[in-house]
Amino acid sequence: MVGAAAVFALPLQIGAARSGTLILSRDRPRPLGDGVLADALAMGEVACEIKLGLQAQEPPGSLHEVVVAIRARAYATDHPVGEVAADVVARRLRFGPGGIVTPPGSLQP
């Protein structure tokens, strides 16, 4: 982290299940504000849910391709990315041919 004056490490976890670390940095030496910390912890929990959900589904392709597919589905359906990701984790949406997120039992986007 070249040029980082402050570094923060937050656990990626849901309850006691840990799956990694979220690393944040700042270019100035100051603490995270309460709002930023709350947002970072919430995003860490969402990232952990996505990671655990994707591990269970064994999606095709790289993590980058998965993120692109989720973003594409969100854009195409005019839904927030977090909502689409939550649907993937809850298995209301699945990966189909080419990594496109599709409803269960359907091959159409």
N, C-alpha and C positions, 0 to 999 in steps of 0.2 A: 504494500500500500504506500507507494511513493507519494510523499507530500502529506500524509495523514498526520494530523496533530492530536487526534483523539480517535481511539478504536474501542468499539463495544462488541461484546460477544454475547448473544442471547441463545438459549437452547431452543431447538425446534422440538416441541413436545406437545402431546395431548395427554393430560393427566401424568401418569408415570412413564408413558411410552415416549422415549426420546429417539429421534432419528437424524440428528445432526445439529449444526450450529449456524445461526444467522450472524454474519459479521457486518457491522456498520462502521463507517469512518466519517470523520469530519476534517475539514481543512483548517479549522481553528480549534484551539484547546478549550472546550467548554462541554458541560454535561448535556445529555439529552433532556429536553423539556418533557414535562409530564405527558403532554399530548403526543409528542413524537414517540416517546417510549411506549405509550398505550397502543399507538398505531403499529409500531414495530412488533410488539408482542402479538397483536391480532394477526398481522401478516405472517408472522412466524407460525402461528397455529394453523392458518389456512395452508401455508406451504407444506406443513407436516401432514395435514389431511390429504392434500393432493398427492404427496409423495407416497404415503401409505396406501391410498386408493389405487394409484398407478401400479405399485408393486403387486397388488392383489390381482390386477387385470392383465398384467404383462402386455402393455400396449406395443404396437409395432413401432420401430424406429427409435431415434434418439429423443432425449428429453426436449431438445430444441424443436423437433418435429411435433411432439405432443403439445407444447405450448403454442406453436403456430396453429395447430388444428383447433385447439380450444379458442384461441383468439378469432380464428376465421368463423367458427360456429357462433361466437358471441356477436360478431359484426353482422353476419348473415341473418341472424334472428333478432337483432336489436336487443340483446340481453347483456347485462354486465358480465365481464369475464369471470368474476368471482362466483356468480350464479351458475354459469356453465360448468366451471371447475367443480363446484359443489355437486352438481348433477352427475358429473363423471364419477366423483368419489362415492356418491350414493347409488351408483349404477343405474340411474335413470337415463343416462346417455352412455354409449359405448363406442369404442373405436371400431371402424369398419375398414374395408379395403382402402389402401392409400393413406391410412391414418385419419380419415375424416370421422368426426364424431357423429354417430347416428343413433336414433332411438333403438332400444332393444328389439330384436326380431326384424329389423328393417335394414335394407341395403342402400336406401336412399338418404341423402343428407337432409 
